[in-house]
Amino acid sequence: MSRLDNKVAFVTGGSRGIGAAIALKLAEDGADIALTYTSSVEKAEAVVNSIEALGRKAIAIKADNLDAAAVEAAVQEAHARFGRLDILVNSAGVFSVDQIETASLAEFDRVMSIHVRASFVASKAAAALMSAGGRIVSIGSNLGERVPFTGLSIYATSKAALTGLTKALARDLGPKEITVNIVQPGSTDTDMNPADGDHADAQRALMAIPRFGRAQDIAGVVAFLSGDEGRFITGASLTVDGGTNI
């Protein structure tokens, strides 16, 4: 038996980067996967094909986190297709950098909607369908706790808000034996923040382990929280950043 045999996981933003690594890791551990994507059906199908090659079932559902109704419908579709829902991973995200003097309210609303509102919507929909032992994991950022550079007022605020949502949901859902946690990556080598990017050296200079993490490093922590080992961990923030925030 694998850690997540007979479980079904729903991963938002599962077509690329950290989300794709999470979807693949949960499938390696035995779960069937529903993932959402926004634009690239080709990338989503590639992840689905990789999951199916592992002997697991997988579907990709187009759902933009800016569309709350689409997110809720995607959760319900996943439950209808697989007959159950055990794990929700709120992974879809964007990066936003702008000085407060020029940052727009429209950008603030966009980022908050993608990171916070959509996570609230997905968590509410998933919790209604989960049995005891359900797991909700959101992907935050170490920038929700410490901000070493300028221009991050919108992004850092959205990720800090996710921590508050996590703690509140953990209280609400604890009596149902549903755990809710947040994993906070630091600099991770993805297309959103490549290890050879223009600002990579400045990020490495802050780290106790001076190299970028891999998406698989984040996925491993999510898998741990999703399995039996994580059954008594809830309301927790687990930072995976190579010691940036120590």
PLY file of the C-alpha trace (Angstrom):
ply
format ascii 1.0
element vertex 246
property float x
property float y
property float z
element edge 245
property int vertex1
property int vertex2
end_header
0.00 0.00 0.00
1.19 3.48 -0.87
0.69 6.45 1.43
-2.31 7.84 -0.48
-3.90 4.76 -2.05
-7.63 5.21 -2.68
-7.39 8.97 -2.11
-8.43 11.73 -4.52
-6.58 15.04 -4.62
-7.63 18.31 -6.24
-4.71 20.62 -7.11
-5.31 24.14 -8.39
-2.69 25.43 -10.79
-1.47 21.89 -11.34
-0.26 22.29 -14.91
3.15 23.83 -14.18
5.78 24.65 -11.60
5.14 23.77 -7.98
1.54 22.77 -8.68
2.59 20.20 -11.29
5.26 18.79 -8.95
2.64 18.43 -6.21
0.19 16.69 -8.51
2.86 14.23 -9.63
4.10 13.55 -6.10
0.61 12.87 -4.76
0.03 10.53 -7.70
3.34 8.74 -6.99
2.05 8.23 -3.46
-1.14 6.61 -4.77
-3.72 9.36 -5.21
-5.90 10.00 -8.23
-5.63 13.64 -9.31
-7.87 16.41 -10.57
-5.94 19.54 -11.50
-6.91 22.94 -12.79
-5.23 25.09 -15.40
-5.88 28.54 -16.80
-4.50 28.75 -20.33
-2.23 25.94 -21.55
-4.22 22.78 -22.17
-1.05 21.22 -23.60
0.85 21.60 -20.32
-2.14 20.33 -18.36
-2.49 17.28 -20.59
1.24 16.56 -20.26
0.86 16.39 -16.48
-2.23 14.21 -16.82
-0.33 11.86 -19.13
2.55 11.62 -16.67
0.15 10.78 -13.85
-1.60 8.14 -15.93
1.80 6.63 -16.75
2.14 6.04 -13.00
-1.05 3.96 -13.07
-3.24 6.63 -11.48
-6.32 8.39 -12.84
-6.17 12.08 -13.67
-8.28 14.83 -15.19
-7.54 18.46 -16.07
-10.25 21.09 -15.63
-9.99 24.59 -17.03
-10.74 27.01 -14.18
-9.24 30.46 -13.71
-8.79 31.40 -10.05
-10.18 34.83 -10.93
-13.53 33.15 -11.59
-14.93 32.02 -8.24
-17.83 30.16 -9.85
-15.44 28.22 -12.08
-13.29 27.22 -9.10
-16.29 25.98 -7.14
-17.63 24.11 -10.17
-14.23 22.47 -10.72
-14.18 21.12 -7.16
-17.66 19.71 -7.63
-16.73 18.21 -11.01
-13.71 16.46 -9.49
-15.90 14.96 -6.77
-18.49 13.86 -9.31
-15.88 12.24 -11.59
-14.03 10.34 -8.85
-16.81 9.84 -6.31
-14.87 11.34 -3.42
-12.48 14.14 -2.47
-9.82 13.74 0.20
-7.14 16.37 -0.44
-7.29 19.96 -1.65
-4.10 21.82 -2.55
-4.51 25.55 -3.23
-1.45 26.00 -5.41
-2.44 28.38 -8.22
-0.60 31.66 -7.93
0.96 34.68 -9.59
3.85 36.96 -8.71
3.44 40.71 -8.47
6.08 43.40 -7.92
5.41 47.13 -7.80
6.30 50.04 -5.55
3.45 51.31 -3.39
3.56 54.68 -5.18
2.55 53.08 -8.47
0.76 49.89 -7.38
-2.83 49.86 -8.61
-6.00 48.84 -6.83
-6.84 46.64 -9.83
-3.62 44.67 -9.34
-4.26 44.39 -5.61
-7.74 42.98 -6.31
-6.38 40.58 -8.95
-3.69 39.09 -6.72
-5.93 38.87 -3.67
-8.61 37.15 -5.76
-6.19 34.57 -7.15
-4.45 33.79 -3.86
-7.03 34.40 -1.15
-10.57 34.51 -2.52
-10.09 31.45 -4.71
-8.53 29.51 -1.82
-11.50 30.43 0.36
-13.94 29.33 -2.36
-12.14 26.05 -3.06
-11.73 25.25 0.62
-15.39 25.93 1.39
-16.51 23.75 -1.54
-14.07 20.94 -0.75
-14.77 20.86 2.98
-18.45 20.28 2.27
-17.51 17.15 0.31
-14.74 15.75 2.53
-15.09 13.06 5.15
-13.09 12.86 8.37
-9.39 12.72 7.54
-9.61 15.30 4.78
-6.63 17.53 4.09
-6.43 21.13 2.88
-3.00 22.56 2.08
-2.37 26.03 0.69
0.86 27.17 -0.93
1.91 30.47 0.59
5.33 32.12 0.58
8.07 32.94 3.05
7.44 36.53 1.91
4.22 36.39 3.88
6.36 36.54 7.04
9.47 38.51 6.10
9.94 40.97 3.26
13.62 41.60 2.43
13.04 43.58 -0.78
10.92 46.53 -1.86
7.93 46.30 -4.18
6.17 43.38 -2.52
3.27 45.07 -0.74
0.58 43.34 -2.80
2.19 39.91 -3.03
3.28 39.72 0.61
-0.13 40.88 1.82
-1.89 38.17 -0.16
0.37 35.43 1.19
0.08 36.69 4.78
-3.69 36.63 4.37
-3.47 32.97 3.38
-1.86 32.21 6.73
-4.77 33.83 8.54
-7.25 31.90 6.42
-5.39 28.67 7.17
-5.53 29.17 10.93
-9.21 30.12 10.87
-10.19 27.15 8.69
-8.21 24.83 10.94
-10.39 25.96 13.86
-13.61 25.64 11.88
-12.83 22.22 10.42
-10.99 20.60 13.31
-14.16 19.06 14.76
-14.65 17.30 11.40
-11.08 15.88 11.57
-10.11 17.90 8.49
-6.64 19.41 8.78
-5.69 22.74 7.21
-2.07 23.83 6.79
0.07 26.17 4.72
3.43 25.44 3.11
5.59 28.52 2.54
8.22 28.13 -0.19
11.18 30.40 -0.54
13.16 30.79 -3.75
12.21 27.80 -5.87
13.47 27.13 -9.39
10.38 27.49 -11.59
9.47 29.48 -14.68
8.06 32.13 -12.33
11.39 32.55 -10.49
14.22 30.75 -12.32
17.49 30.01 -10.53
19.36 31.79 -13.33
17.13 34.87 -13.30
18.23 38.48 -12.95
17.46 38.62 -9.22
18.56 35.10 -8.27
21.92 36.06 -6.77
20.29 38.55 -4.40
17.93 35.83 -3.21
20.72 33.29 -2.69
22.62 35.81 -0.59
19.83 35.66 2.01
19.80 31.89 2.33
21.55 29.64 4.84
21.67 27.02 2.08
22.64 29.31 -0.81
20.83 27.63 -3.67
17.31 27.58 -5.02
14.96 24.82 -3.96
13.27 22.44 -6.34
9.53 22.18 -6.85
9.84 18.60 -5.62
11.04 19.91 -2.23
7.70 21.66 -1.77
5.76 18.69 -3.10
7.34 16.37 -0.55
6.12 18.49 2.35
2.61 18.63 0.88
2.60 14.85 0.51
3.67 14.46 4.14
0.84 16.68 5.34
-1.59 14.80 3.10
-0.74 11.37 4.52
-1.34 9.65 7.82
1.81 11.23 9.27
0.15 14.64 9.07
-3.10 13.70 10.78
-2.40 15.71 13.97
-0.87 18.76 12.30
-3.31 21.60 11.64
-3.18 25.37 11.52
0.58 25.12 10.92
2.87 27.12 8.65
5.76 25.04 7.29
8.49 27.16 5.71
10.66 25.55 3.02
13.16 28.21 2.02
16.72 27.04 2.63
16.94 29.09 5.81
16.06 32.48 4.34
13.80 33.43 7.23
15.94 32.28 10.14
0 1
1 2
2 3
3 4
4 5
5 6
6 7
7 8
8 9
9 10
10 11
11 12
12 13
13 14
14 15
15 16
16 17
17 18
18 19
19 20
20 21
21 22
22 23
23 24
24 25
25 26
26 27
27 28
28 29
29 30
30 31
31 32
32 33
33 34
34 35
35 36
36 37
37 38
38 39
39 40
40 41
41 42
42 43
43 44
44 45
45 46
46 47
47 48
48 49
49 50
50 51
51 52
52 53
53 54
54 55
55 56
56 57
57 58
58 59
59 60
60 61
61 62
62 63
63 64
64 65
65 66
66 67
67 68
68 69
69 70
70 71
71 72
72 73
73 74
74 75
75 76
76 77
77 78
78 79
79 80
80 81
81 82
82 83
83 84
84 85
85 86
86 87
87 88
88 89
89 90
90 91
91 92
92 93
93 94
94 95
95 96
96 97
97 98
98 99
99 100
100 101
101 102
102 103
103 104
104 105
105 106
106 107
107 108
108 109
109 110
110 111
111 112
112 113
113 114
114 115
115 116
116 117
117 118
118 119
119 120
120 121
121 122
122 123
123 124
124 125
125 126
126 127
127 128
128 129
129 130
130 131
131 132
132 133
133 134
134 135
135 136
136 137
137 138
138 139
139 140
140 141
141 142
142 143
143 144
144 145
145 146
146 147
147 148
148 149
149 150
150 151
151 152
152 153
153 154
154 155
155 156
156 157
157 158
158 159
159 160
160 161
161 162
162 163
163 164
164 165
165 166
166 167
167 168
168 169
169 170
170 171
171 172
172 173
173 174
174 175
175 176
176 177
177 178
178 179
179 180
180 181
181 182
182 183
183 184
184 185
185 186
186 187
187 188
188 189
189 190
190 191
191 192
192 193
193 194
194 195
195 196
196 197
197 198
198 199
199 200
200 201
201 202
202 203
203 204
204 205
205 206
206 207
207 208
208 209
209 210
210 211
211 212
212 213
213 214
214 215
215 216
216 217
217 218
218 219
219 220
220 221
221 222
222 223
223 224
224 225
225 226
226 227
227 228
228 229
229 230
230 231
231 232
232 233
233 234
234 235
235 236
236 237
237 238
238 239
239 240
240 241
241 242
242 243
243 244
244 245
